[in-house]
Amino acid sequence: MARTTAARKTGARGDKRLRVTLVRSTIGFNRTQAATVTGMGLRRLRHTVELPDTPETRGMIHKVRHLVLVQE
């Protein structure tokens, strides 16, 4: 039963991945934006991570869209 629930939660967008790259420093911006960048797993400039394409991830990207580059 747990497998079916997990499969439903991922939905149609669950298998897609987004490549997010930090292209601007968080220095001089709001601390919550720096925390968002850290929460996405980005550690330094030009660092790239792959994240699942979920509404939560899209919201984080939207918050720091001026600091990151997104590739689908």
N, CA and C atoms as an extended XYZ file, in Angstrom:
216
Properties=species:S:1:pos:R:3:atomname:S:1:resname:S:1:resid:I:1 pbc="F F F"
N         0.812       -1.186        0.000 N   MET     1
C         0.000        0.000        0.000 CA  MET     1
C         0.861        1.257        0.000 C   MET     1
N         1.987        1.225        0.682 N   ALA     2
C         2.860        2.394        0.735 CA  ALA     2
C         3.428        2.711       -0.640 C   ALA     2
N         3.695        1.699       -1.438 N   ARG     3
C         4.248        1.934       -2.763 CA  ARG     3
C         3.253        2.662       -3.655 C   ARG     3
N         1.980        2.339       -3.526 N   THR     4
C         0.971        3.004       -4.351 CA  THR     4
C         0.821        4.464       -3.940 C   THR     4
N         0.873        4.737       -2.659 N   THR     5
C         0.762        6.109       -2.192 CA  THR     5
C         1.958        6.926       -2.664 C   THR     5
N         3.150        6.358       -2.590 N   ALA     6
C         4.342        7.072       -3.044 CA  ALA     6
C         4.283        7.323       -4.546 C   ALA     6
N         3.753        6.373       -5.288 N   ALA     7
C         3.647        6.537       -6.730 CA  ALA     7
C         2.663        7.652       -7.075 C   ALA     7
N         1.599        7.773       -6.307 N   ARG     8
C         0.624        8.827       -6.548 CA  ARG     8
C         1.183       10.202       -6.213 C   ARG     8
N         1.996       10.283       -5.177 N   LYS     9
C         2.538       11.575       -4.760 CA  LYS     9
C         3.489       12.156       -5.797 C   LYS     9
N         4.252       11.324       -6.485 N   THR    10
C         5.201       11.841       -7.468 CA  THR    10
C         4.482       12.423       -8.668 C   THR    10
N         3.401       11.827       -9.078 N   GLY    11
C         2.609       12.361      -10.181 CA  GLY    11
C         3.324       12.274      -11.506 C   GLY    11
N         2.827       13.040      -12.470 N   ALA    12
C         3.393       13.004      -13.816 CA  ALA    12
C         4.738       13.718      -13.892 C   ALA    12
N         4.965       14.699      -13.012 N   ARG    13
C         6.198       15.470      -13.065 CA  ARG    13
C         7.294       14.852      -12.202 C   ARG    13
N         7.027       13.759      -11.524 N   GLY    14
C         7.977       13.175      -10.591 CA  GLY    14
C         9.234       12.637      -11.220 C   GLY    14
N         9.173       12.218      -12.472 N   ASP    15
C        10.352       11.646      -13.106 CA  ASP    15
C        11.227       12.708      -13.769 C   ASP    15
N        10.741       13.932      -13.910 N   LYS    16
C        11.524       14.992      -14.529 CA  LYS    16
C        12.515       15.567      -13.521 C   LYS    16
N        13.652       16.034      -14.044 N   ARG    17
C        14.681       16.634      -13.211 CA  ARG    17
C        15.045       18.007      -13.758 C   ARG    17
N        15.423       18.902      -12.882 N   LEU    18
C        15.866       20.233      -13.261 CA  LEU    18
C        17.318       20.400      -12.837 C   LEU    18
N        18.123       20.974      -13.724 N   ARG    19
C        19.517       21.290      -13.382 CA  ARG    19
C        19.560       22.760      -12.986 C   ARG    19
N        19.955       23.016      -11.749 N   VAL    20
C        19.989       24.373      -11.217 CA  VAL    20
C        21.444       24.743      -10.938 C   VAL    20
N        21.876       25.892      -11.449 N   THR    21
C        23.248       26.367      -11.269 CA  THR    21
C        23.226       27.737      -10.602 C   THR    21
N        24.039       27.910       -9.583 N   LEU    22
C        24.160       29.202       -8.911 CA  LEU    22
C        25.099       30.088       -9.733 C   LEU    22
N        24.592       31.221      -10.230 N   VAL    23
C        25.390       32.091      -11.093 CA  VAL    23
C        25.686       33.447      -10.452 C   VAL    23
N        25.001       33.795       -9.367 N   ARG    24
C        25.270       35.039       -8.645 CA  ARG    24
C        25.394       34.740       -7.164 C   ARG    24
N        26.225       35.503       -6.495 N   SER    25
C        26.436       35.326       -5.064 CA  SER    25
C        25.211       35.799       -4.282 C   SER    25
N        25.018       35.197       -3.118 N   THR    26
C        23.904       35.590       -2.252 CA  THR    26
C        24.278       36.757       -1.348 C   THR    26
N        25.541       37.191       -1.377 N   ILE    27
C        25.975       38.316       -0.547 CA  ILE    27
C        25.244       39.573       -0.999 C   ILE    27
N        24.684       40.284       -0.044 N   GLY    28
C        23.967       41.515       -0.350 CA  GLY    28
C        22.477       41.312       -0.560 C   GLY    28
N        22.028       40.059       -0.565 N   PHE    29
C        20.608       39.764       -0.710 CA  PHE    29
C        20.039       39.313        0.636 C   PHE    29
N        18.755       39.163        0.675 N   ASN    30
C        18.063       38.759        1.891 CA  ASN    30
C        18.589       37.413        2.404 C   ASN    30
N        18.676       37.269        3.709 N   ARG    31
C        19.183       36.022        4.293 CA  ARG    31
C        18.288       34.830        3.977 C   ARG    31
N        17.009       35.070        3.816 N   THR    32
C        16.115       33.951        3.481 CA  THR    32
C        16.415       33.421        2.086 C   THR    32
N        16.887       34.290        1.194 N   GLN    33
C        17.271       33.841       -0.138 CA  GLN    33
C        18.528       33.000       -0.068 C   GLN    33
N        19.473       33.370        0.784 N   ALA    34
C        20.680       32.567        0.974 CA  ALA    34
C        20.313       31.206        1.565 C   ALA    34
N        19.354       31.184        2.469 N   ALA    35
C        18.909       29.916        3.057 CA  ALA    35
C        18.221       29.044        2.017 C   ALA    35
N        17.492       29.655        1.100 N   THR    36
C        16.838       28.913        0.028 CA  THR    36
C        17.867       28.280       -0.896 C   THR    36
N        18.898       29.032       -1.241 N   VAL    37
C        19.966       28.505       -2.096 CA  VAL    37
C        20.643       27.322       -1.409 C   VAL    37
N        20.933       27.463       -0.115 N   THR    38
C        21.544       26.365        0.641 CA  THR    38
C        20.601       25.173        0.714 C   THR    38
N        19.317       25.430        0.869 N   GLY    39
C        18.327       24.358        0.936 CA  GLY    39
C        18.215       23.574       -0.359 C   GLY    39
N        18.550       24.206       -1.469 N   MET    40
C        18.547       23.507       -2.751 CA  MET    40
C        19.822       22.700       -2.962 C   MET    40
N        20.781       22.855       -2.049 N   GLY    41
C        22.009       22.074       -2.145 CA  GLY    41
C        23.135       22.775       -2.885 C   GLY    41
N        22.950       24.052       -3.184 N   LEU    42
C        23.984       24.811       -3.891 CA  LEU    42
C        24.966       25.380       -2.870 C   LEU    42
N        26.262       25.143       -3.092 N   ARG    43
C        27.271       25.537       -2.120 CA  ARG    43
C        28.124       26.714       -2.559 C   ARG    43
N        28.411       26.839       -3.837 N   ARG    44
C        29.320       27.881       -4.315 CA  ARG    44
C        28.906       28.297       -5.727 C   ARG    44
N        29.498       29.365       -6.226 N   LEU    45
C        29.209       29.824       -7.577 CA  LEU    45
C        29.558       28.744       -8.593 C   LEU    45
N        28.775       28.653       -9.623 N   ARG    46
C        28.912       27.662      -10.703 CA  ARG    46
C        28.676       26.225      -10.243 C   ARG    46
N        28.139       26.051       -9.055 N   HIS    47
C        27.799       24.702       -8.577 CA  HIS    47
C        26.439       24.325       -9.161 C   HIS    47
N        26.344       23.117       -9.694 N   THR    48
C        25.111       22.641      -10.322 CA  THR    48
C        24.593       21.424       -9.577 C   THR    48
N        23.283       21.406       -9.346 N   VAL    49
C        22.628       20.252       -8.733 CA  VAL    49
C        21.421       19.878       -9.573 C   VAL    49
N        21.025       18.620       -9.489 N   GLU    50
C        19.802       18.153      -10.146 CA  GLU    50
C        18.736       17.975       -9.084 C   GLU    50
N        17.595       18.605       -9.306 N   LEU    51
C        16.491       18.546       -8.362 CA  LEU    51
C        15.249       18.011       -9.058 C   LEU    51
N        14.352       17.360       -8.313 N   PRO    52
C        13.109       16.879       -8.933 CA  PRO    52
C        12.212       18.052       -9.319 C   PRO    52
N        11.473       17.890      -10.380 N   ASP    53
C        10.573       18.940      -10.866 CA  ASP    53
C         9.252       18.841      -10.111 C   ASP    53
N         9.215       19.475       -8.948 N   THR    54
C         8.016       19.475       -8.115 CA  THR    54
C         7.581       20.919       -7.882 C   THR    54
N         6.350       21.127       -7.453 N   PRO    55
C         5.918       22.500       -7.150 CA  PRO    55
C         6.766       23.159       -6.058 C   PRO    55
N         7.238       22.371       -5.099 N   GLU    56
C         8.072       22.907       -4.030 CA  GLU    56
C         9.402       23.423       -4.583 C   GLU    56
N        10.006       22.630       -5.464 N   THR    57
C        11.274       23.037       -6.070 CA  THR    57
C        11.071       24.259       -6.954 C   THR    57
N         9.994       24.273       -7.717 N   ARG    58
C         9.702       25.427       -8.578 CA  ARG    58
C         9.520       26.695       -7.745 C   ARG    58
N         8.902       26.570       -6.573 N   GLY    59
C         8.724       27.720       -5.689 CA  GLY    59
C        10.045       28.240       -5.170 C   GLY    59
N        10.960       27.340       -4.817 N   MET    60
C        12.278       27.748       -4.353 CA  MET    60
C        13.046       28.450       -5.476 C   MET    60
N        12.948       27.902       -6.672 N   ILE    61
C        13.621       28.509       -7.820 CA  ILE    61
C        13.045       29.897       -8.096 C   ILE    61
N        11.730       30.035       -7.990 N   HIS    62
C        11.088       31.326       -8.234 CA  HIS    62
C        11.577       32.378       -7.241 C   HIS    62
N        11.809       31.970       -6.008 N   LYS    63
C        12.249       32.907       -4.975 CA  LYS    63
C        13.645       33.462       -5.258 C   LYS    63
N        14.505       32.651       -5.865 N   VAL    64
C        15.887       33.076       -6.125 CA  VAL    64
C        16.192       33.072       -7.621 C   VAL    64
N        15.211       33.364       -8.441 N   ARG    65
C        15.368       33.278       -9.897 CA  ARG    65
C        16.427       34.233      -10.431 C   ARG    65
N        16.754       35.291       -9.698 N   HIS    66
C        17.773       36.247      -10.121 CA  HIS    66
C        19.189       35.766       -9.786 C   HIS    66
N        19.312       34.649       -9.048 N   LEU    67
C        20.607       34.129       -8.644 CA  LEU    67
C        20.982       32.831       -9.344 C   LEU    67
N        20.012       32.159       -9.954 N   VAL    68
C        20.260       30.820      -10.505 CA  VAL    68
C        19.922       30.748      -11.992 C   VAL    68
N        20.475       29.715      -12.625 N   LEU    69
C        20.164       29.375      -14.014 CA  LEU    69
C        19.540       27.991      -13.997 C   LEU    69
N        18.408       27.820      -14.682 N   VAL    70
C        17.678       26.553      -14.659 CA  VAL    70
C        17.653       25.950      -16.056 C   VAL    70
N        17.980       24.657      -16.138 N   GLN    71
C        17.904       23.917      -17.392 CA  GLN    71
C        16.996       22.722      -17.163 C   GLN    71
N        16.126       22.464      -18.113 N   GLU    72
C        15.204       21.332      -17.961 CA  GLU    72
C        15.751       20.095      -18.618 C   GLU    72
